[in-house]
């Protein structure tokens, strides 16, 4: 009976495996160049920093490299591990990483992601470096944290003569994971340890204290050393070579730089209490640390620590605005690749009218975010020579940081929707990107802090308001919809300066206004029409609360043109 059942009911090997042939699966997003294939990015460099095109293209090729993408997956699968003691019982306070992390860091340093702005004498170095950061954020986001901190740290090193050796080393392009003293290293990785349990983002509530110890020669310059005592609730990249931190001296918040390895080669007292188990950004180590008899060099004057650190904050905020636009671009690239290479109902998914609506809408949002961040980067290049750019950057940098960082989750969510269930599987990059999406909005000041800073700037110096509208005045009369955005923003600024309650809608209006201005200057008419037809408050166009709700003034053919323009292709 068993023999008869076997011969009559079981499939033959050929028929059993007939359904195992893999058909109609989307192609992986590999083999592309994230710079040369990106029409918006390529045109931006041609306008402002053509000398950097080859650098950007070289890094763009890294982004689409299959082996590099596998490094990103491995670095997030095998998370950092805290090593408090060595096998003999000696305290070491170190972090072990999977080799993939170090390979990624080496690539970032080799391609000048942390430091191009400080290495070049060419025009618009911050702009060119912003494009590199934008592209690198499409490679692996955990390593984008140390690249951004190294970038910002130069402002502190440059201002303090005792740290001249660090200013030189932070420009290095050869990554080295070691505990060697700074003089023995080809480059350095820099961290920041500011936030405490008591005060959070309110740095005035710093509880860590510092006591003057001594002054001595430090690599050819006089350094003023203090002994620090206290805890830091958030310290990112605790394996860094050195850290900027804050402590109170006689009640005044003061800035310090803390080398992990002291001049005599001994390890500084820097106790890593634990690593944070984060929702995303898992390849990167974040920690809680303790100072006890910890030696640090004073940066600037006693009691002027917050003012000192604000010179770095402008650069970190810019980098978050840029990085968030890069994350949005990566989400869009993955969504386009999946939907253009997988079929449904007789066409590619991307060509189905509803999906075209979604993708075109996302493409407009990503381009607007990209141009906004790059405009702030351009202002950063010109701040020292132009009062207009300095005033413009003062208000628009936190505005761009707020808006771009806040928009990433919605784009990542919609990109995941484009993938369907495939997007929620850890084997692909989309799930990792979805977890990463909210992070930038809460680092370096959450949304309300950024809006508060915009309001503070405008209330303190009304010339920042004038600089904003000087920026848009040359576009007056080109499009009635844009003129309506100007009037709307003017009204909200007046309200917000009087009442903090309106600070968030004001900051969003500023960001949208600048996006519209940059699109009018640099984008296609189709993109401009969709943006101004949907993003203008009380406009006649229809736009819902989700992407893919374009209607009326936008038809399938126009949406297709915008969608196809956004595809990364050489």
Secondary structure per residue as TSV (DSSP state, phi and psi in degrees):
chain	resnum	aa	ss	phi	psi
A	1	X	-	360.0	-41.7
A	2	X	H	-64.1	-35.3
A	3	X	H	-66.7	-40.2
A	4	X	H	-66.6	-41.3
A	5	X	H	-61.4	-40.4
A	6	X	H	-63.7	-42.6
A	7	X	H	-77.9	-25.3
A	8	X	H	-97.7	-27.0
A	9	X	H	-114.2	-23.1
A	10	X	S	-84.2	139.7
A	11	X	-	-65.8	151.3
A	12	X	-	-73.5	159.6
A	13	X	H	-53.9	-37.4
A	14	X	H	-64.4	-46.9
A	15	X	H	-73.9	-31.8
A	16	X	H	-60.6	-42.2
A	17	X	G	-92.6	3.4
A	18	X	G	-63.3	-30.3
A	19	X	G	-87.1	0.5
A	20	X	G	-88.3	-4.5
A	21	X	S	-67.9	128.8
A	22	X	-	-86.2	116.6
A	23	X	-	-126.9	152.2
A	24	X	S	55.5	40.3
A	25	X	-	-98.5	144.0
A	26	X	-	-65.2	146.3
A	27	X	-	-76.0	144.3
A	28	X	-	-65.7	151.5
A	29	X	S	-82.6	77.5
A	30	X	-	-134.8	165.0
A	31	X	S	78.9	12.4
A	32	X	-	-108.8	169.6
A	33	X	-	-116.2	114.6
A	34	X	T	-69.7	-10.5
A	35	X	T	-103.0	-59.8
A	36	X	T	-65.7	-25.3
A	37	X	T	-87.9	-0.9
A	38	X	-	-105.1	107.0
A	39	X	H	-61.5	-38.4
A	40	X	H	-68.3	-46.5
A	41	X	H	-68.6	-41.7
A	42	X	H	-62.4	-43.1
A	43	X	H	-66.9	-34.5
A	44	X	H	-63.2	-44.4
A	45	X	H	-68.7	-37.6
A	46	X	H	-60.0	-36.4
A	47	X	H	-73.2	-44.7
A	48	X	H	-111.7	-28.4
A	49	X	-	-152.1	62.3
A	50	X	G	-60.2	-23.3
A	51	X	G	-63.6	-20.5
A	52	X	G	-96.2	3.1
A	53	X	H	-59.4	-43.0
A	54	X	H	-65.1	-40.5
A	55	X	H	-60.5	-45.7
A	56	X	H	-64.7	-39.2
A	57	X	H	-66.2	-38.7
A	58	X	H	-62.9	-42.6
A	59	X	H	-71.7	-35.2
A	60	X	H	-58.7	-36.0
A	61	X	H	-67.6	-34.0
A	62	X	H	-61.9	-40.2
A	63	X	H	-57.4	-42.2
A	64	X	T	-89.1	5.0
A	65	X	-	-77.2	127.7
A	66	X	H	-62.0	-39.4
A	67	X	H	-67.5	-37.0
A	68	X	H	-68.2	-39.0
A	69	X	H	-63.5	-33.7
A	70	X	H	-68.9	-35.7
A	71	X	H	-59.7	-41.1
A	72	X	H	-62.8	-42.2
A	73	X	H	-63.3	-45.5
A	74	X	H	-65.9	-39.6
A	75	X	H	-63.7	-29.1
A	76	X	H	-89.7	-22.5
A	77	X	H	-77.3	-42.6
A	78	X	S	-101.8	90.8
A	79	X	-	-77.3	161.7
A	80	X	-	-60.7	151.2
A	81	X	E	-126.6	131.0
A	82	X	E	-76.3	134.1
A	83	X	E	-122.2	96.7
A	84	X	E	-78.2	-32.7
A	85	X	E	-134.8	153.7
A	86	X	-	-84.5	-179.2
A	87	X	T	-70.7	-12.3
A	88	X	T	-94.4	-2.7
A	89	X	S	96.6	3.9
A	90	X	-	-78.9	138.4
A	91	X	E	-70.8	126.9
A	92	X	E	-122.2	-30.7
A	93	X	E	48.9	64.9
A	94	X	E	-129.6	169.6
A	95	X	E	-128.6	129.9
A	96	X	E	-96.2	139.2
A	97	X	-	-124.9	155.4
A	98	X	-	-66.0	146.6
A	99	X	H	-54.3	-27.1
A	100	X	H	-60.8	-35.8
A	101	X	H	-60.2	-47.0
A	102	X	H	-67.9	-33.7
A	103	X	H	-65.4	-40.3
A	104	X	H	-66.6	-43.2
A	105	X	H	-61.6	-40.2
A	106	X	H	-61.4	-41.1
A	107	X	H	-64.4	-43.6
A	108	X	H	-62.0	-44.4
A	109	X	H	-68.9	-40.6
A	110	X	H	-58.5	-37.4
A	111	X	T	-93.0	13.3
A	112	X	T	65.3	24.7
A	113	X	T	-59.6	-41.4
A	114	X	T	-76.5	-18.1
A	115	X	T	-145.9	9.9
A	116	X	H	-55.4	-39.3
A	117	X	H	-58.8	-30.5
A	118	X	H	-94.6	-13.6
A	119	X	H	-93.4	-23.8
A	120	X	-	-99.2	151.9
A	121	X	-	-104.2	4.2
A	122	X	S	-76.8	163.4
A	123	X	T	-68.3	142.0
A	124	X	T	62.0	49.7
A	125	X	H	-65.8	-37.3
A	126	X	H	-66.7	-36.5
A	127	X	H	-63.7	-48.2
A	128	X	H	-63.7	-42.2
A	129	X	H	-64.8	-33.3
A	130	X	H	-61.7	-40.4
A	131	X	H	-64.0	-41.0
A	132	X	H	-60.7	-43.1
A	133	X	H	-65.2	-40.2
A	134	X	H	-57.3	-44.9
A	135	X	H	-70.8	-42.6
A	136	X	H	-63.2	-33.7
A	137	X	T	-65.3	-11.2
A	138	X	T	-92.0	-4.2
A	139	X	T	-91.0	-62.6
A	140	X	-	-162.2	123.2
A	141	X	H	-78.6	-28.6
A	142	X	H	-61.2	-42.4
A	143	X	H	-73.4	-17.1
A	144	X	H	-69.4	-19.3
A	145	X	H	-68.3	-54.9
A	146	X	H	-65.2	-30.4
A	147	X	H	-65.6	-40.7
A	148	X	H	-68.2	-37.9
A	149	X	H	-70.3	-37.8
A	150	X	H	-62.8	-40.2
A	151	X	H	-58.9	-49.4
A	152	X	H	-70.3	-29.7
A	153	X	H	-64.3	-26.1
A	154	X	H	-58.3	-32.6
A	155	X	H	-60.7	-37.9
A	156	X	H	-74.2	-40.3
A	157	X	H	-65.3	-40.7
A	158	X	H	-64.2	-30.2
A	159	X	H	-85.2	-12.4
A	160	X	-	-119.1	110.5
A	161	X	G	-55.1	-34.7
A	162	X	G	-66.5	-15.1
A	163	X	G	-106.6	20.1
A	164	X	H	-58.2	-36.9
A	165	X	H	-65.2	-33.8
A	166	X	H	-71.7	-36.3
A	167	X	H	-59.9	-37.8
A	168	X	H	-73.0	-43.0
A	169	X	H	-70.8	-29.2
A	170	X	T	-70.7	-11.5
A	171	X	T	-90.3	-0.8
A	172	X	-	-68.2	155.6
A	173	X	-	-117.0	5.7
A	174	X	S	-111.0	106.3
A	175	X	-	-71.3	136.0
A	176	X	-	-136.9	121.7
A	177	X	-	-94.8	96.4
A	178	X	S	-157.8	172.0
A	179	X	-	-107.6	25.6
A	180	X	-	-64.2	152.2
A	181	X	-	-67.3	152.9
A	182	X	G	-53.0	-37.1
A	183	X	G	-65.4	-23.3
A	184	X	G	-95.5	5.9
A	185	X	-	-108.3	144.2
A	186	X	S	-77.0	-23.9
A	187	X	S	-157.5	170.4
A	188	X	-	-133.7	153.4
A	189	X	-	-109.2	134.1
A	190	X	E	-119.3	139.5
A	191	X	E	-119.7	172.5
A	192	X	E	-130.6	136.8
A	193	X	E	-133.4	92.5
A	194	X	-	-115.3	-48.1
A	195	X	-	-71.5	137.5
A	196	X	B	-122.2	162.5
A	197	X	T	-60.8	-36.2
A	198	X	T	-74.2	-40.4
A	199	X	T	-112.0	-16.8
A	200	X	B	60.2	-124.7
A	201	X	T	-78.1	-11.3
A	202	X	-	-83.2	92.1
A	203	X	G	-68.3	-14.4
A	204	X	G	-66.9	-20.2
A	205	X	G	-90.5	15.6
A	206	X	-	-52.9	130.4
A	207	X	-	-103.9	-17.9
A	208	X	-	-61.6	139.2
A	209	X	E	-116.0	156.9
A	210	X	E	-134.3	140.4
A	211	X	E	-127.1	128.5
A	212	X	E	-58.3	136.4
A	213	X	E	-110.3	-60.2
A	214	X	E	-170.6	167.5
A	215	X	E	-119.6	145.0
A	216	X	E	-161.2	168.3
A	217	X	E	-69.5	130.2
A	218	X	E	-130.4	101.2
A	219	X	T	52.0	44.9
A	220	X	T	92.9	-3.1
A	221	X	E	-130.3	155.7
A	222	X	E	-80.7	124.8
A	223	X	E	-114.4	142.0
A	224	X	E	-104.8	109.5
A	225	X	E	-94.4	138.4
A	226	X	E	-126.7	156.0
A	227	X	E	-103.2	123.8
A	228	X	E	-103.7	144.5
A	229	X	E	-137.2	126.2
A	230	X	E	155.8	-173.8
A	231	X	E	-125.5	151.6
A	232	X	E	-124.8	128.6
A	233	X	E	-76.4	-33.1
A	234	X	E	-131.1	119.5
A	235	X	E	-134.7	106.8
A	236	X	E	-85.4	145.1
A	237	X	-	57.0	61.4
A	238	X	T	-67.5	-9.3
A	239	X	T	-88.8	9.9
A	240	X	S	-62.7	162.7
A	241	X	S	-75.7	-23.2
A	242	X	E	-166.5	165.2
A	243	X	E	-139.5	139.3
A	244	X	E	-86.4	137.6
A	245	X	E	-150.9	170.7
A	246	X	E	-123.2	145.6
A	247	X	E	-154.2	156.7
A	248	X	E	-92.6	133.6
A	249	X	E	-116.9	113.1
A	250	X	T	52.6	38.6
A	251	X	T	88.2	-10.2
A	252	X	E	-100.0	128.9
A	253	X	E	-68.4	124.9
A	254	X	E	-126.9	147.3
A	255	X	E	-91.7	140.6
A	256	X	E	-136.4	156.7
A	257	X	E	-119.0	129.8
A	258	X	E	-115.9	105.3
A	259	X	E	-74.2	139.5
A	260	X	S	-70.8	-34.3
A	261	X	B	-116.0	128.1
A	262	X	-	-81.9	165.2
A	263	X	T	-55.0	-30.1
A	264	X	T	-83.8	3.7
A	265	X	S	91.5	-6.3
A	266	X	-	-79.4	157.7
A	267	X	B	-86.9	133.5
A	268	X	-	-65.5	156.2
A	269	X	-	-75.1	98.8
A	270	X	-	-141.0	95.7
A	271	X	E	-97.1	113.2
A	272	X	E	-84.0	111.4
A	273	X	E	-75.8	-43.1
A	274	X	E	-167.8	161.6
A	275	X	E	-95.9	141.6
A	276	X	-	-74.7	136.6
A	277	X	-	-95.9	96.4
A	278	X	-	-89.6	157.5
A	279	X	S	-65.6	-42.9
A	280	X	S	-132.2	-167.3
A	281	X	-	54.7	37.5
A	282	X	T	-74.3	-21.4
A	283	X	T	-70.5	-22.6
A	284	X	S	-96.3	135.3
A	285	X	-	-84.4	127.9
A	286	X	E	-123.6	147.6
A	287	X	E	-148.2	170.8
A	288	X	E	-109.0	136.5
A	289	X	E	-131.9	159.7
A	290	X	E	-125.8	138.3
A	291	X	E	-105.1	130.1
A	292	X	E	-150.2	104.4
A	293	X	E	68.1	30.6
A	294	X	E	-87.3	131.3
A	295	X	E	-95.2	135.0
A	296	X	E	-147.1	151.8
A	297	X	E	-93.4	130.4
A	298	X	E	-67.6	137.8
A	299	X	E	-117.3	116.1
A	300	X	S	78.7	-164.9
A	301	X	S	-87.6	155.4
A	302	X	T	-61.0	137.0
A	303	X	T	84.2	-3.8
A	304	X	-	-110.9	28.4
A	305	X	H	-66.4	-40.5
A	306	X	H	-67.6	-41.6
A	307	X	H	-62.0	-38.7
A	308	X	H	-63.4	-44.7
A	309	X	H	-73.9	-20.7
A	310	X	H	-64.7	-25.8
A	311	X	H	-66.1	-27.9
A	312	X	H	-81.2	-35.9
A	313	X	H	-60.6	-36.4
A	314	X	H	-57.0	-42.4
A	315	X	H	-73.1	-38.7
A	316	X	H	-67.4	-37.9
A	317	X	H	-65.9	-41.9
A	318	X	H	-58.6	-43.8
A	319	X	H	-66.4	-34.0
A	320	X	H	-68.6	-38.3
A	321	X	H	-63.5	-42.7
A	322	X	H	-66.8	-49.3
A	323	X	H	-60.9	-38.8
A	324	X	H	-65.9	-38.3
A	325	X	H	-63.0	-37.4
A	326	X	H	-64.6	-39.9
A	327	X	H	-63.7	-38.5
A	328	X	H	-64.2	-40.8
A	329	X	H	-63.4	-41.1
A	330	X	H	-63.6	-42.0
A	331	X	H	-59.2	-45.0
A	332	X	H	-65.1	-42.8
A	333	X	H	-59.6	-44.8
A	334	X	H	-64.8	-40.7
A	335	X	H	-65.2	-43.0
A	336	X	H	-64.6	-42.9
A	337	X	H	-62.4	-43.5
A	338	X	H	-65.4	-47.0
A	339	X	H	-78.0	-25.4
A	340	X	H	-83.5	-17.7
A	341	X	S	-111.9	7.0
A	342	X	S	-123.9	137.4
A	343	X	E	-103.7	153.3
A	344	X	E	-157.5	132.7
A	345	X	T	56.8	37.7
A	346	X	T	90.9	-5.1
A	347	X	E	-138.2	173.8
A	348	X	E	-63.7	153.1
A	349	X	G	-59.9	-36.8
A	350	X	G	-62.4	-29.8
A	351	X	G	-84.5	-8.9
A	352	X	S	-65.8	133.5
A	353	X	H	-52.3	-43.3
A	354	X	H	-66.9	-38.8
A	355	X	H	-69.6	-36.7
A	356	X	H	-58.4	-41.1
A	357	X	H	-58.3	-45.8
A	358	X	H	-63.2	-49.5
A	359	X	H	-67.2	-39.3
A	360	X	H	-65.6	-41.2
A	361	X	H	-61.9	-44.3
A	362	X	H	-63.5	-41.4
A	363	X	H	-61.5	-40.2
A	364	X	H	-64.0	-43.2
A	365	X	H	-63.2	-42.3
A	366	X	H	-67.5	-43.4
A	367	X	H	-63.4	-40.9
A	368	X	H	-62.7	-42.9
A	369	X	H	-64.3	-40.0
A	370	X	H	-63.6	-48.3
A	371	X	H	-67.6	-34.5
A	372	X	H	-60.8	-50.0
A	373	X	H	-63.8	-40.6
A	374	X	H	-68.2	-31.5
A	375	X	H	-65.6	-38.5
A	376	X	H	-66.6	-37.7
A	377	X	H	-61.9	-40.0
A	378	X	H	-63.9	-39.8
A	379	X	H	-63.1	-37.0
A	380	X	H	-61.5	-38.2
A	381	X	H	-63.5	-29.6
A	382	X	H	-108.0	4.7
A	383	X	T	-58.8	-38.9
A	384	X	T	-71.7	-25.3
A	385	X	T	-107.1	-11.8
A	386	X	-	-133.4	119.7
A	387	X	H	-64.2	-39.0
A	388	X	H	-57.1	-47.3
A	389	X	H	-67.7	-35.5
A	390	X	H	-64.6	-47.4
A	391	X	H	-66.8	-39.8
A	392	X	H	-61.4	-45.6
A	393	X	H	-66.6	-33.0
A	394	X	H	-58.3	-41.0
A	395	X	H	-93.5	-33.1
A	396	X	H	-83.8	-21.1
A	397	X	H	-64.9	-52.5
A	398	X	H	-64.7	-29.6
A	399	X	H	-65.5	-43.7
A	400	X	H	-67.7	-39.0
A	401	X	H	-61.7	-47.8
A	402	X	H	-57.7	-52.3
A	403	X	H	-73.5	-48.1
A	404	X	H	-63.2	-44.4
A	405	X	H	-63.2	-34.8
A	406	X	H	-74.5	-20.1
A	407	X	H	-89.7	-18.0
A	408	X	H	-57.8	-47.0
A	409	X	H	-57.9	-37.0
A	410	X	H	-67.8	-38.2
A	411	X	H	-69.6	-43.7
A	412	X	H	-62.0	-40.8
A	413	X	H	-61.0	-45.5
A	414	X	H	-68.8	-35.3
A	415	X	H	-64.0	-38.5
A	416	X	H	-64.1	-39.8
A	417	X	H	-59.1	-38.2
A	418	X	H	-63.3	-30.6
A	419	X	H	-82.0	-21.1
A	420	X	G	67.1	-148.2
A	421	X	G	-60.1	-27.8
A	422	X	G	-59.1	-29.7
A	423	X	G	-73.6	-14.3
A	424	X	G	-99.2	6.8
A	425	X	S	-99.1	134.8
A	426	X	T	-68.4	-17.6
A	427	X	T	-63.9	-30.3
A	428	X	S	-97.2	170.7
A	429	X	H	-80.6	-14.3
A	430	X	H	-66.8	-39.9
A	431	X	H	-63.7	-40.5
A	432	X	H	-63.3	-41.8
A	433	X	H	-66.8	-37.2
A	434	X	H	-62.3	-41.1
A	435	X	H	-69.8	-30.0
A	436	X	H	-74.0	-27.9
A	437	X	T	-52.6	-42.4
A	438	X	T	-79.6	-11.1
A	439	X	H	-62.6	-49.3
A	440	X	H	-59.2	-26.6
A	441	X	H	-70.8	-20.2
A	442	X	H	-107.7	-11.6
A	443	X	T	-89.8	145.6
A	444	X	T	59.8	36.8
A	445	X	S	100.1	117.5
A	446	X	-	-72.3	179.6
A	447	X	H	-55.2	-49.0
A	448	X	H	-62.2	-35.5
A	449	X	H	-63.6	-40.7
A	450	X	H	-66.0	-41.8
A	451	X	H	-66.8	-37.4
A	452	X	H	-62.0	-38.5
A	453	X	H	-69.3	-38.6
A	454	X	H	-61.3	-47.1
A	455	X	H	-62.1	-43.0
A	456	X	H	-61.0	-42.9
A	457	X	H	-61.8	-42.9
A	458	X	H	-74.4	-34.0
A	459	X	H	-71.7	-36.9
A	460	X	H	-75.7	-38.1
A	461	X	-	-138.8	93.9
A	462	X	T	-58.4	-14.2
A	463	X	H	-64.4	-22.7
A	464	X	H	-66.0	-34.6
A	465	X	H	-66.2	-44.3
A	466	X	H	-61.4	-40.3
A	467	X	H	-62.7	-37.5
A	468	X	H	-61.5	-47.4
A	469	X	H	-80.6	-21.8
A	470	X	H	-62.6	-33.8
A	471	X	H	-65.1	-36.9
A	472	X	H	-94.6	-15.2
A	473	X	H	-58.0	-40.2
A	474	X	T	-62.1	-16.2
A	475	X	T	-93.4	-2.1
A	476	X	T	-59.6	132.4
A	477	X	T	90.8	-10.3
A	478	X	S	-71.8	-34.7
A	479	X	-	-152.8	124.4
A	480	X	H	-62.0	-30.4
A	481	X	H	-67.6	-38.7
A	482	X	H	-68.7	-40.1
A	483	X	H	-59.0	-35.0
A	484	X	H	-66.7	-35.5
A	485	X	H	-63.6	-39.0
A	486	X	H	-61.3	-48.0
A	487	X	H	-63.2	-41.3
A	488	X	H	-61.6	-42.7
A	489	X	H	-67.9	-41.3
A	490	X	H	-57.1	-43.8
A	491	X	H	-63.2	-45.7
A	492	X	H	-67.0	-35.2
A	493	X	H	-63.5	-44.3
A	494	X	H	-58.8	-44.0
A	495	X	H	-66.8	-43.0
A	496	X	H	-70.6	-35.6
A	497	X	H	-62.4	-32.9
A	498	X	H	-82.4	-31.3
A	499	X	-	-143.3	118.7
A	500	X	G	-56.4	-24.9
A	501	X	G	-54.0	-31.2
A	502	X	G	-94.7	9.9
A	503	X	H	-65.3	-39.1
A	504	X	H	-69.3	-50.1
A	505	X	H	-61.1	-33.1
A	506	X	H	-62.7	-46.6
A	507	X	H	-66.1	-38.3
A	508	X	H	-63.8	-41.1
A	509	X	H	-63.1	-39.2
A	510	X	H	-61.9	-46.7
A	511	X	H	-61.6	-45.9
A	512	X	H	-64.1	-38.9
A	513	X	H	-61.9	-45.5
A	514	X	H	-67.6	-35.5
A	515	X	H	-60.7	-46.2
A	516	X	H	-60.8	-40.6
A	517	X	H	-63.5	-44.8
A	518	X	H	-68.3	-35.5
A	519	X	H	-66.7	-41.4
A	520	X	H	-59.6	-37.5
A	521	X	H	-76.9	-35.4
A	522	X	H	-128.2	-5.1
A	523	X	S	-108.6	-175.7
A	524	X	-	-85.5	161.4
A	525	X	H	-64.9	-33.3
A	526	X	H	-62.0	-45.7
A	527	X	H	-64.4	-43.7
A	528	X	H	-59.4	-44.7
A	529	X	H	-62.4	-41.9
A	530	X	H	-66.8	-44.8
A	531	X	H	-61.9	-52.9
A	532	X	H	-73.1	-22.0
A	533	X	H	-81.1	-10.3
A	534	X	H	-128.0	-32.7
A	535	X	S	-94.7	-2.9
A	536	X	S	-81.5	125.2
A	537	X	T	-58.4	135.0
A	538	X	T	60.7	23.9
A	539	X	-	-75.9	172.0
A	540	X	S	-82.4	-17.1
A	541	X	S	-73.4	163.6
A	542	X	B	-107.3	130.5
A	543	X	-	-151.2	125.3
A	544	X	-	-89.2	-157.9
A	545	X	S	-91.7	-1.6
A	546	X	S	-126.7	159.5
A	547	X	T	-69.8	151.0
A	548	X	T	91.1	15.7
A	549	X	-	-110.8	30.0
A	550	X	-	-70.6	140.6
A	551	X	B	-155.4	179.9
A	552	X	T	57.2	-94.0
A	553	X	T	-69.4	-11.6
A	554	X	-	-113.3	123.2
A	555	X	-	-109.2	177.8
A	556	X	H	-61.1	-41.3
A	557	X	H	-64.1	-43.4
A	558	X	H	-66.3	-41.9
A	559	X	H	-62.4	-37.6
A	560	X	H	-61.4	-41.8
A	561	X	H	-62.4	-41.9
A	562	X	H	-68.8	-42.0
A	563	X	H	-61.8	-47.1
A	564	X	H	-66.1	-32.0
A	565	X	H	-63.9	-29.6
A	566	X	H	-82.7	-13.2
A	567	X	S	-65.1	132.3
A	568	X	-	-78.3	112.7
A	569	X	-	-153.0	139.8
A	570	X	-	-77.7	360.0
